[in-house]
Amino acid sequence: MTDDELDLDHQDQPGDGCADFDAFFAEQAANGPAETIQLYGQTYRLPDALPLMFTLQMERLQASDDPDDVRAMLRTLVGEDALDHWAEQGMTNKQLGIVLIYAAATVRRPGSVTMQRASELYDQQNAAVGKAPAPAAPNRATRRAKPGRRRAGSGRRS
């Protein structure tokens, strides 16, 4: 970047000095068709970008079992009554997890995750939950100090 590009006094604002982020973000919006998902006979339009509210609620949801939290999070992603409709249709926790992984990845970068890959990611995440961490390998000094092991000389002759 040049000094001119980094010049903070450079004005991209209208004559009244108001920075119009509404107009700026509208110009920056992704072009092209919106991504949609089909589930239980309904079509859900995914947003063009991951809503901040979804991200904030996802952080909160990780420690919550409250269906209202899930409902609020999904509302920002796919609409008002999606969770209730899906639950009435018999959706499982795994299916919900797969849909969330797929939808979030698709909103972030369309085409980056297939439904099959979302399922694999869900399985990997759940396999890691509750799994005891692997024991740490002993460090080099501990391995060398094991009894019964003859210590190598420095290579110098005595």
Backbone as a ProteinNet text record, in pm:
[ID]
protein_1_A
[PRIMARY]
MTDDELDLDHQDQPGDGCADFDAFFAEQAANGPAETIQLYGQTYRLPDALPLMFTLQMERLQASDDPDDVRAMLRTLVGEDALDHWAEQGMTNKQLGIVLIYAAATVRRPGSVTMQRASELYDQQNAAVGKAPAPAAPNRATRRAKPGRRRAGSGRRS
[TERTIARY]
83.1	0	87.2	40.6	115.1	72.7	151.5	116.9	-16.9	-45.4	-173	-290.9	-272.7	-380.5	-404.3	-300	-312.5	-345.4	-359.4	-385.5	-523.1	-524.1	-650.3	-729.3	-663.6	-734.3	-809.1	-780.4	-847.9	-995.2	-1082.1	-1224.8	-1295.6	-1365.4	-1454.6	-1599.4	-1618.9	-1750.2	-1819.7	-1951.6	-2024.5	-1989.9	-2033.6	-2002.6	-2041.8	-2142.8	-2186.5	-2100.7	-1997.9	-1907.5	-1963.2	-2074.8	-2136.4	-2086.5	-2029.6	-1986	-2108.1	-2156	-2277.3	-2242.2	-2235.8	-2203.4	-2316.1	-2439	-2549.8	-2524.5	-2487.9	-2461.2	-2336.2	-2232.4	-2107.3	-2129	-2196.7	-2219.7	-2311.7	-2406.7	-2494.3	-2412.9	-2313	-2225.7	-2137.7	-2098.8	-2008.9	-2079.6	-2212.4	-2289.3	-2254.8	-2255.4	-2221.8	-2321.9	-2268.7	-2354.1	-2379.7	-2487.9	-2519.3	-2637.4	-2681.8	-2800	-2771.3	-2870.2	-2857.2	-2859.5	-2785.5	-2784.7	-2913.4	-2967.2	-3086.3	-3064.1	-3139.4	-3140.7	-3285.1	-3303.1	-3435.6	-3440.6	-3541.7	-3551	-3696.8	-3741.6	-3878.8	-3981.6	-3960.2	-4057.1	-4054.3	-3963.8	-3953.8	-3819.2	-3818.1	-3693.7	-3655.6	-3529.8	-3478.9	-3368.3	-3379.6	-3278.2	-3173.9	-3048.9	-2940.5	-2899.3	-2854.2	-2811.7	-2685	-2660	-2541.8	-2412.4	-2422.1	-2305.5	-2351.4	-2260	-2293.6	-2328.5	-2452	-2491.2	-2411.1	-2373.9	-2300.4	-2380.2	-2512	-2595.2	-2582.9	-2572.3	-2555.1	-2424.2	-2317.3	-2186.4	-2189.5	-2248.5	-2256.4	-2340.6	-2451.9	-2537.5	-2474.3	-2395.2	-2326.5	-2229.3	-2159.1	-2067.6	-2145.4	-2257.3	-2339.5	-2401.2	-2441.2	-2511.2	-2424.9	-2295.3	-2208.8	-2223.4	-2265.7	-2282.5	-2429.8	-2519.9	-2662.9	-2738.7	-2837.9	-2927.4	-3067.8	-3083.5	-3213.8	-3258.6	-3372.8	-3422.1	-3447	-3476.8	-3497.9	-3369.3	-3254.7	-3127	-3104.3	-3133.3	-3117.8	-3215	-3335.5	-3438.7	-3392.6	-3338.6	-3293.1	-3177.3	-3085.6	-2971.5	-3017.9	-3105.6	-3155	-3236.7	-3306.4	-3388	-3301.4	-3179.7	-3091.9	-3036.4	-3037.3	-2977.7	-3080.8	-3193.1	-3288.9	-3432.5	-3458.8	-3594.4	-3661	-3779.5	-3850.4	-3881.5	-3950.9	-4004.4	-3934.4	-3814.1	-3745	-3728.3	-3678.6	-3651.1	-3777.3	-3886.2	-4010.6	-4058.7	-4050.1	-4091.5	-4004.5	-3873.3	-3781.8	-3805.3	-3827.3	-3852	-3981.4	-4083.6	-4211.2	-4194.5	-4098.7	-4073.7	-3984	-3935.8	-3855.4	-3704.7	-3659.2	-3515.1	-3440.2	-3325.4	-3240.9	-3135.8	-3069.7	-2961.9	-2851.1	-2819.5	-2714.7	-2753.9	-2877.6	-2922.8	-2916.2	-2956.1	-2948.1	-2803	-2713.3	-2571.6	-2516.9	-2555.4	-2509.6	-2562.3	-2689.6	-2748.4	-2677.6	-2649.6	-2581.7	-2441.1	-2367.3	-2231.7	-2237.5	-2325.9	-2338.1	-2378.9	-2482	-2533.5	-2428.5	-2363.3	-2263.4	-2146.7	-2100.5	-1989.4	-2031.1	-2152.9	-2201.7	-2216.8	-2261.5	-2274.3	-2136	-2042.3	-1906.2	-1840.1	-1851.1	-1788.1	-1870.9	-1961.3	-2049.2	-1969.9	-2019.5	-1957.9	-1840.4	-1806.4	-1687.5	-1710.2	-1836.3	-1867.1	-1987.3	-1974.3	-2088.1	-2167	-2285.9	-2364.1	-2289.9	-2226.4	-2150.2	-2034.2	-1964.6	-1851.3	-1900.7	-2015.1	-2072.7	-2102.4	-2150.2	-2176.7	-2047	-1942.9	-1813.1	-1757.9	-1770.2	-1723.2	-1800.1	-1930.8	-2011.9	-1962.5	-1939.6	-1891.8	-1755.1	-1667	-1534.9	-1545.3	-1630.6	-1647.2	-1700.4	-1796.2	-1855	-1764.8	-1678.5	-1582.8	-1480.2	-1450.2	-1350.8	-1408.1	-1540.2	-1602.8	-1596.9	-1548.5	-1543.1	-1426.3	-1349.3	-1234.2	-1119.1	-1058	-945.8	-828.3	-756.7	-641.8	-536.4	-466	-360.6	-252.5	-197.7	-93.2	26.1	86.5	201.2	319.2	387.6	507.6	616.5	693.7	799.4	899.9	954.1	1050.3	1182.9	1271.2	1397.1	1479.1	1487	1567.6	1509.7	1378.2	1314.7	1341.8	1330.7	1356.7	1500.8	1592.8	1735	1772	1695.9	1730.1	1669.1	1605.5	1543.7	1651	1618.8	1716.4	1745.1	1867.2	1904.9	1956.2	1949.1	1995.9	2135.3	2227.2	2364.8	2376.7	2436.5	2452.6	2569.3	2546.7	2650.9	2757.9	2877.8	2987.1	2987.6	3077.4	3084.1	3155.4	3217.3	3289	3438.3	3474.2	3616.2	3682.4	3807.5	3882.5	3941.1	3946.3	4001.1	4146.4
-118.4	0	124.3	223.8	349	437.8	542.4	637.8	704.5	729.4	791.8	700.8	570	475.9	465.9	489.3	481.8	616.1	721.2	854.7	859.1	876.8	878.7	1006.5	1110	1234.4	1228.8	1124.4	1107.9	1078.7	1149.1	1137.4	1062.3	953.5	884.7	915.3	1015.6	1045.7	1151.7	1152.3	1257	1394	1497.3	1633.5	1669.3	1603.3	1638.9	1574.9	1498	1437.2	1311.4	1262.6	1141.8	1019.5	924.9	798.6	707.6	682.2	603.7	456	383.2	241	160.6	205.8	134.5	124.7	235.1	235.8	154.8	169.7	98.1	-52.5	-101.2	-244.4	-297.1	-216.7	-258.9	-280.2	-193.2	-209.1	-333	-367.3	-478.4	-613.9	-612.7	-736.9	-831.4	-959.3	-1061.3	-1057.4	-1065.3	-1073.5	-1219.8	-1246.5	-1382.5	-1435.2	-1552.7	-1608.3	-1648.7	-1631	-1670.5	-1822.8	-1874.8	-2019.2	-2057	-2172.7	-2222.3	-2367.7	-2411.3	-2552.3	-2599.4	-2724.4	-2786.5	-2886.7	-2875.7	-2965.6	-2981.5	-3106.2	-3139	-3060.9	-3054.1	-2991.5	-2840.2	-2778.4	-2632.4	-2589.6	-2473.3	-2415.2	-2300.1	-2301.5	-2197.7	-2122.6	-1990.8	-1905.8	-1870.9	-1902.2	-1867.8	-1722.9	-1654.8	-1516.1	-1508.2	-1390.2	-1368.7	-1373.5	-1343.4	-1345.3	-1396.6	-1452.3	-1505.8	-1391.1	-1388.1	-1279.1	-1281.9	-1165.2	-1154.6	-1218.8	-1201	-1258.2	-1410.4	-1473	-1618.4	-1658	-1585.6	-1616	-1599.8	-1491.6	-1468.3	-1576.2	-1611.5	-1712.9	-1851	-1878.6	-2007	-2023.4	-1917	-1921.8	-1951.5	-1886.1	-1904.9	-2044.5	-2093.2	-2220.5	-2338.6	-2326.9	-2440	-2490.5	-2404	-2444.9	-2450.3	-2445.8	-2439.3	-2557.4	-2604.9	-2708.5	-2653.1	-2523.1	-2458.6	-2450.7	-2511.3	-2506.2	-2363.4	-2271.1	-2132.6	-2070.3	-2112.7	-2063.7	-2113.5	-2240.2	-2297.3	-2228.2	-2207.2	-2142.1	-2001.4	-1925.5	-1788.9	-1790.1	-1884.6	-1893.9	-1926.7	-2024.4	-2063.6	-1953.1	-1875.5	-1766.1	-1671.6	-1646	-1554.1	-1618.4	-1750.5	-1820.1	-1862.2	-1920.8	-1975.1	-1928.8	-1851.1	-1800.3	-1839.7	-1788.7	-1790.8	-1928.8	-2012.6	-2135.3	-2262.8	-2252.3	-2368.3	-2478.9	-2447.2	-2550.8	-2627.5	-2557.1	-2625.5	-2715.5	-2667.3	-2748.3	-2873.6	-2856.5	-2969.1	-3069.8	-3021.2	-3110.9	-3189.2	-3123.4	-3191	-3300.1	-3283.4	-3381.4	-3495.6	-3488.7	-3597.2	-3580.8	-3459.4	-3436.6	-3482.1	-3543.8	-3588.3	-3480.8	-3495.6	-3403.4	-3407.3	-3527.6	-3540.4	-3466.9	-3485.2	-3417.6	-3265.9	-3215.7	-3072.2	-3025.6	-3101.6	-3065.3	-3060.5	-3156.9	-3161.4	-3039.9	-3008.2	-2892.7	-2764.5	-2749.4	-2628.4	-2615.8	-2725.5	-2722.6	-2686	-2751.2	-2724.6	-2579.5	-2533.4	-2398.5	-2292.4	-2305.9	-2206.3	-2203.2	-2320.5	-2326.6	-2269.2	-2297.7	-2249.6	-2099	-2043.1	-1897.9	-1833.4	-1891.9	-1836.6	-1843.4	-1960.9	-1981	-2082.8	-2035.1	-2126.2	-2233.9	-2356.1	-2468.5	-2530	-2479.3	-2528.1	-2660.9	-2694.4	-2817.2	-2885.6	-3015	-3093.6	-3143.1	-3194.5	-3251.8	-3371	-3452.3	-3567.2	-3521.2	-3416.9	-3365	-3305.7	-3239.4	-3185.3	-3298.9	-3411.7	-3528.6	-3582.8	-3589.8	-3637.7	-3543.9	-3413.7	-3316.1	-3328.2	-3351.4	-3371	-3493.7	-3603.4	-3725.9	-3704	-3631	-3603.9	-3519.6	-3419.3	-3334.5	-3414.9	-3502.3	-3579.5	-3691	-3741.9	-3843.2	-3781.6	-3654.3	-3586.6	-3547.1	-3531.3	-3492.6	-3609.6	-3584.1	-3687.4	-3781.7	-3765.3	-3851.4	-3800.7	-3889.4	-3849.2	-3811.7	-3706.7	-3670.4	-3780	-3794.9	-3895.9	-3861.5	-3963.4	-3933.1	-3871.1	-3776.8	-3708.3	-3803.6	-3797.7	-3880	-3823.5	-3911.7	-3859.7	-3780.5	-3677.9	-3597	-3671.6	-3615.4	-3682.4	-3714.9	-3620.1	-3641.9	-3756.6	-3766.9	-3874.6	-4008.8	-4013.9	-4140.1	-4184.8	-4093.8	-4128.3	-4169	-4123.6	-4152.3	-4282.9	-4359.5	-4486.1	-4579	-4648.1	-4740.9	-4856.9	-4908.1	-5023.1	-4983.5	-4858.4	-4814.2	-4755	-4805.7	-4759.8	-4625.6	-4534	-4401.6	-4400.7	-4348.5	-4343.3	-4243.5	-4271.4	-4181.4	-4064	-3975.2	-3854.8	-3882	-4000.1	-4030.9	-4002.8	-3942.2	-3914.8	-4036.7	-4057.9	-4169.8	-4128.3	-4224.3	-4194.9	-4226.3
0	0	0	-69	-73.6	42.3	66.2	171.8	143.6	16.1	-19.6	14.8	-2.4	29	178.7	256.6	401.7	465.1	386.5	437.6	502.9	633.7	707.3	684	630.6	602.7	470.6	390.1	261.8	287.9	222.6	248.3	136.3	172.1	78.9	116.2	195.8	250.2	166	173.8	102.5	160.9	93.3	132.9	275.4	332.8	467.9	576.9	538.7	637	700.4	652.6	709.1	633.2	705.2	644	634.8	515.5	494.5	477.2	589.1	583.3	521.2	531.3	466.3	316.2	256.9	112.8	80.3	163	140.1	146.6	251.9	266.4	158.4	112.5	3.1	-124.3	-146.1	-263	-250.5	-127.6	-102.8	-100.2	-94.5	-82.9	-197.2	-164.6	-264.6	-378.9	-498.4	-616.2	-647.2	-714.3	-752.4	-673.6	-710.5	-645.6	-501.4	-417.3	-277.4	-267.2	-172.8	-148.9	-75.4	-108.5	-40	-0.8	98.6	135.8	136.1	102.3	100.6	214.4	300	414.1	455.8	460.8	499.5	418.7	287.7	198.6	197.5	269.5	273.6	216.4	156.3	105.8	197.1	240.4	329.5	257.4	254.4	191.8	297.2	266.2	356.1	332.9	437.3	418.5	332.3	278.8	194.4	275.2	403.4	491.8	627.9	703	833.7	928.1	978	1067	1197.6	1244.1	1370	1483.4	1482.6	1588.1	1589.5	1473.7	1467.4	1534.4	1502.7	1561.4	1712.8	1760.3	1905	1973.6	1913.1	1972.5	1965.7	1862.8	1851.8	1968.3	2003.6	2118.6	2246.2	2263	2382.1	2384.2	2269.6	2258.3	2298.8	2282.6	2310.6	2453	2546.3	2685.3	2724.6	2627.8	2658.7	2598.3	2673.3	2623	2601.5	2613.2	2603.1	2457.7	2424.6	2286.2	2237.1	2327.5	2286.4	2232	2286.3	2234.9	2092.8	2069.7	1934.1	1838.8	1885.2	1803.1	1762.3	1857.9	1829.2	1730.2	1746.9	1657.4	1515.3	1503	1370.3	1304.9	1385.2	1331.7	1248.5	1294.4	1221.1	1094.5	1088.7	974.5	870	913.8	816.8	836.5	939.3	954.6	1084.9	1101.2	1228	1286.3	1213.9	1273.1	1228.1	1179.9	1124.3	1227.7	1347.3	1447.1	1483.2	1505.6	1541.5	1428.9	1306	1190.9	1180.8	1194.9	1184	1295.8	1417.1	1531	1509.6	1458.5	1430.8	1326.4	1237.7	1132.1	1179.6	1303.2	1358.5	1342.5	1321	1304.5	1429.6	1409.4	1520.9	1551.6	1666	1701.5	1596.9	1550.2	1449.2	1321.8	1277.1	1156.3	1172.4	1289.4	1315.2	1308.5	1369.6	1365.8	1224.5	1142.6	1003.2	926.4	945.9	877.5	920	1048.7	1097	1039.2	1038.8	982.4	834.3	761.8	618.9	592.5	663.2	639.1	672.9	787.2	827.4	728.4	686.9	591.1	455.5	413.5	284.7	283.8	395.8	403.2	400.8	473.5	475.7	337.9	274.4	143.5	65.2	-19.4	-94.2	-168	-158	-226.5	-153.8	-36.2	33.7	105.2	133.8	207	142.1	121.4	73	194	169.4	279.1	339.6	256.9	306.8	394.7	349.8	428.8	560.5	558.9	682.3	780.1	728.8	812.5	872.5	790.3	839.9	946.9	925.2	1024	1154.6	1142.7	1263.2	1340.5	1269.6	1334.6	1400	1332.5	1388.9	1515.7	1513.4	1631	1748.9	1722.6	1831.3	1878.8	1792.6	1834.8	1929.6	1907.6	1991.3	2127	2136.1	2262.1	2358.8	2478.6	2581	2567.6	2465.5	2443.4	2530	2604.1	2687.5	2598.5	2636.5	2554.6	2558.5	2451.5	2443.8	2544.8	2610.8	2707.9	2636.5	2705.9	2646.4	2638.7	2530.3	2514.5	2604.8	2665.8	2752	2668.6	2733.3	2659.1	2645.4	2569.9	2536.6	2661	2754.1	2875.6	2957.7	2965.8	3041.5	2975.3	2843.9	2772.9	2791.4	2787.8	2800.6	2942.2	3039.2	3178.1	3228.2	3142.1	3183.7	3238.5	3349.9	3408.3	3313.7	3324.7	3243.3	3107	3077.8	2948.4	2964.4	2889.5	2899.1	2829.6	2895.7	2838.4	2741.3	2628	2524.7	2565.5	2528	2557.8	2461.9	2484.5	2401.4	2269.6	2259.2	2136.7	2149.6	2261.7	2282.4	2342.3	2305.5	2363.3	2494.7	2585.6	2717.3	2725.5
[MASK]
++++++++++++++++++++++++++++++++++++++++++++++++++++++++++++++++++++++++++++++++++++++++++++++++++++++++++++++++++++++++++++++++++++++++++++++++++++++++++++++

